[in-house]
Amino acid sequence: MLMTMLITTCAWGAKPSNKPSDTTPPNPRVIRQPAENKLTPLNKMILMRHAKFLNTHPNWSLQIQGHTDERESREYNIGIAELHATRIYQELIKLGVATNRLEIESFGEEHPLCTAHTPICWQRNRRVELVYKHDY
């Protein structure tokens, strides 16, 4: 079975944009990742944009939130969501982002984007969200 994960981004109080600026994190992105938790070239390119933004904007930090679908136990889903969020965290560290600017949160199945019990819905719920915080 091919399991996928999505990466999305959002920032509180900031408008999405196609290019990072002094005040706006990179535009929200959604991509899929194979179950073996390896980053695709597209994933890496998107994370490079986020790393570049974070490395040039020291007043922003990032919470990496892992999510899954509801098909396994709560404990299993929390673990899988944390594993996927940790993979993103490791890639951002590799790209030069300081660890004190990154935080991992695992929600498992607690915050679904879709509530239907279908393969398409399960796929949408397996994701990592990158949530920016502006440190004033």
C-alpha positions as CSV (number, residue, x, y, z in Angstrom):
1,M,0.0,0.0,0.0
2,L,1.4,3.4,-0.9
3,M,0.9,5.8,2.0
4,T,1.4,9.4,1.3
5,M,2.0,12.5,3.5
6,L,1.2,16.1,2.7
7,I,3.2,19.1,3.7
8,T,1.2,22.3,4.1
9,T,2.2,25.7,5.5
10,C,0.4,28.5,7.1
11,A,1.3,31.6,9.0
12,W,-0.9,33.5,11.4
13,G,-1.5,37.1,10.3
14,A,0.4,36.8,7.1
15,K,-0.9,36.8,3.5
16,P,0.4,34.0,1.3
17,S,2.8,35.0,-1.4
18,N,4.8,33.3,-4.1
19,K,8.1,34.7,-3.0
20,P,9.4,35.1,0.6
21,S,9.6,38.7,1.7
22,D,10.6,40.5,4.9
23,T,7.2,39.9,6.4
24,T,5.7,36.9,4.7
25,P,6.8,33.2,4.9
26,P,6.8,31.1,1.7
27,N,3.4,30.4,0.1
28,P,1.5,27.4,1.4
29,R,2.4,24.2,-0.3
30,V,0.9,20.7,-0.4
31,I,3.0,17.8,-1.6
32,R,2.9,14.0,-1.1
33,Q,5.6,11.9,0.3
34,P,6.0,8.1,0.0
35,A,5.4,5.9,3.0
36,E,9.1,5.0,3.4
37,N,9.5,8.6,4.7
38,K,11.9,9.6,2.0
39,L,11.7,13.1,0.7
40,T,11.0,13.5,-3.0
41,P,12.9,16.1,-5.1
42,L,9.8,18.3,-5.0
43,N,9.6,18.0,-1.2
44,K,13.3,19.0,-0.9
45,M,12.8,22.0,-3.2
46,I,9.9,23.2,-1.2
47,L,11.8,22.7,2.1
48,M,14.7,24.6,0.6
49,R,12.4,27.6,0.2
50,H,11.3,27.4,3.8
51,A,14.9,27.0,5.0
52,K,16.0,30.0,3.0
53,F,13.2,32.1,4.4
54,L,14.0,31.0,8.0
55,N,17.7,31.5,7.6
56,T,17.2,35.1,6.3
57,H,14.4,36.0,8.7
58,P,15.6,35.4,12.3
59,N,12.3,36.8,13.8
60,W,10.3,33.8,12.5
61,S,10.1,30.3,13.9
62,L,8.3,27.2,12.8
63,Q,6.1,24.5,14.3
64,I,6.2,21.3,12.4
65,Q,2.9,19.5,13.0
66,G,2.4,15.9,12.1
67,H,-1.0,14.4,11.2
68,T,-2.4,11.0,10.2
69,D,-5.7,9.4,9.3
70,E,-7.8,7.5,11.8
71,R,-7.2,3.9,10.7
72,E,-4.8,2.8,13.4
73,S,-4.7,3.2,17.2
74,R,-4.2,6.6,18.7
75,E,-0.8,5.7,20.0
76,Y,0.4,4.4,16.6
77,N,-0.9,7.5,14.8
78,I,0.8,9.8,17.2
79,G,4.1,7.9,16.6
80,I,3.8,7.9,12.8
81,A,2.9,11.6,12.7
82,E,5.9,12.4,14.9
83,L,8.1,10.3,12.7
84,H,7.0,12.2,9.6
85,A,7.4,15.6,11.3
86,T,10.8,14.6,12.5
87,R,11.9,13.8,8.9
88,I,10.9,17.4,7.9
89,Y,12.7,18.8,11.0
90,Q,15.9,16.8,10.1
91,E,15.9,18.1,6.6
92,L,15.5,21.7,7.7
93,I,18.4,21.3,10.2
94,K,20.4,19.9,7.3
95,L,19.6,23.0,5.3
96,G,21.0,25.2,8.1
97,V,18.0,26.1,10.2
98,A,18.8,26.5,13.9
99,T,17.1,23.9,16.1
100,N,15.9,26.5,18.6
101,R,13.7,27.9,15.8
102,L,11.9,24.6,15.1
103,E,9.4,22.7,17.2
104,I,7.7,19.4,16.5
105,E,4.1,18.7,17.5
106,S,2.4,15.3,16.7
107,F,-1.4,15.4,16.5
108,G,-2.0,12.0,15.0
109,E,-5.6,11.7,13.9
110,E,-6.9,14.6,16.1
111,H,-7.3,17.3,13.5
112,P,-8.5,15.8,10.2
113,L,-9.0,17.9,7.1
114,C,-11.6,15.4,5.8
115,T,-13.9,13.2,7.8
116,A,-15.2,10.7,5.2
117,H,-13.9,7.1,5.6
118,T,-12.4,6.9,2.1
119,P,-8.9,6.4,0.7
120,I,-8.9,10.0,-0.7
121,C,-9.9,11.4,2.6
122,W,-7.2,9.3,4.5
123,Q,-4.6,10.6,2.0
124,R,-5.6,14.2,2.7
125,N,-5.3,13.7,6.4
126,R,-1.8,12.2,6.3
127,R,0.2,15.4,6.2
128,V,2.8,17.7,7.9
129,E,1.8,21.3,8.4
130,L,4.4,24.0,8.8
131,V,3.0,26.7,11.0
132,Y,5.0,30.0,11.2
133,K,5.2,32.1,14.3
134,H,6.6,35.7,14.2
135,D,8.7,36.4,17.3
136,Y,8.3,40.0,18.2
